[in-house]
Amino acid sequence: MKAIRVSQNGGPEMLKYEDLPTPELKAGEVLVKLTAVGVNFIEIYHRLGRYPMPLPFIPGSEGVGVVESAAAGVEGFKKGDRVGFVGVNGSYAEYIAAPAARLIPLPKNLDDHLAAAAMLQGMTVHYLVKDTYPIKQGDTVLIHAAAGGVGLLLTQTAKRLGARIIATVSTEAKAKLAREAGADEVILYTQQDFVSEVKRLTNNVGVDVVYDAVGKDTFENSMNCLRQRGMMVLYGSASGLAPMVDPNSLGAQRGSLFLTRPLLFHHIADRESLLRRASEVFNWVDSGAMKSKIHGTYKLADAAQAHRDLEGRLTTGKLLLLP
């Protein structure tokens, strides 16, 4: 099969398009022929070695496809079934051997591209607004990178739940997308100090919650945007790892803040949670409550270009590789 393999940490040029053996099934696994693969920022961290992976490795952990075969004793999946998965490493490839327990049956009315675009990012939004900080009618929310893949879905969903959205973006074009997704106020952080703007827009009270996937460049100032007893949700590190925090600084200095660094995989660790979240996200997509924006599709061989575009913040919405 064709696959992308990383044998040395470094830039996008380390994503090599190679011939590799088709995976052999182990007990409990299903062989899936991939039709669409999600590209996510964590794969950039893996490629760089910021989040180390044993070398060599096939990047990617999200995709959809069709069942080719199943190991002996696996029940519930047969050849031709359409399935998706999140959190199974090695998806930048034509085939993947995935544990049956991690496979999600796809609804008949949801095409492969939309399914691949909605799963990881949609379930991330689901836990952020349902579990990490359950958004209530009237909350004021600050969303960084609001025109990104998760950012657009998070803006849509928080607005639907009744929040007032303050969004930060880098360009006027991205500001337009954030407003279309439901942002009430948009701050161009390249031209304005977002802390001052947030204070102005909230009459110096601050926001109830900050959703920050940027990390190093925004983390400290994000906490300065919170009201007393507000919550700082750091769910990504696109600009680099956030600095260390003295817990005492969350108290008198900042107003008894809450700080959390959640991960999707801890919210879908058991099969019941995985299927429940996926089902709710698919229902949101089917009803039109969640509209995934696919920025672009790339041939598997062009994975390096997809990484360049994502890392360069040239994208709005989801990127897909098509094996």
Phi, psi and omega in degrees: 000161173271141179204163172263131180230141175250117179255347180211135179291146180160209184284183181302335180295348178280354176276098186262133179271112191226163170270124180227158178295142172296135184302143173265137185286137170258174180303134177084004184255160178231135176272123183243128172274114189281140178244336177206136185232128178283140175256129183227158185297332181298333178292332174293317177299319179296316181298319181286338185090006178296319169248096191298140172236145176299130180270146350281163179211156172265121181289175173095146180216016184215137177185174174226158180180201185236136179295128175265316181196167180225149177294157180303133178092349178283128180244154174096354179225136178225163181306131179098346178294138175271129184220161173227170179203156173223136176086021174246113186289144174105032187270351176282068187198170177280332180223153173216142172264112186245140174300133181303327182292344181258000182274141181245117175298137182266139175299146182298328185272006181250116183285165188299319184294315179294322178297315180295327181284335189261337192294291185296312183290322179294317179289331173298312177300319182303310182287329180297319184266343182260328188240308185296305171223098180295110184289137180242156174307128177094353176294150172251126191236135172255124181240117175276157180051048188290347178259005176281182183301305178289321184304317180294318180291322179293319178297312178304313187287318178297322178295317180297331179276000173101013181276155166269126188254124167251121186245147171244139178215174184258338185223164177296323179297320178288328176299321179298317179295320180296319178295319179297330179280347176126002180296133178278324179226139179233130180249125173274100187293345177283344182240340185231151173280115189290333178294313180299320181292319178296317178299317180296317185287343180246016181054041177067012179278317185098172184265161179286324183209145171246128172256111189237113175253007184271315175092239191310314187287339187239345193303305184299313181290332177300318180295333178284355178266354187273148171287170173303136180063023174284171184242129175262115181250104177263105185244010177194172184217054187299328181264359184127169183292139179294152179291161176295150184240132170280116182306330180295335181289345179280347185274248185301324183296323187237354174100039176058056182280158170254140181227130179219149176234081185277158175231143179303318192294337175281347180261356177229031186292329178251158187297322180299316179294319179300308183291324180294313181294316180299317181298316180294320178295315179299323177295320177299316181294315182298323182279350183088001179290333176236121182246105179283134177255118177267110181293317182191156174244145184228146170297151179306321181297340182260025180302325180298321179291322176300318178295318179299317182294317181290315182294329180277005180056039180264003189243156173225116184100198189268144172251138179234142168260139180244101181299000000 
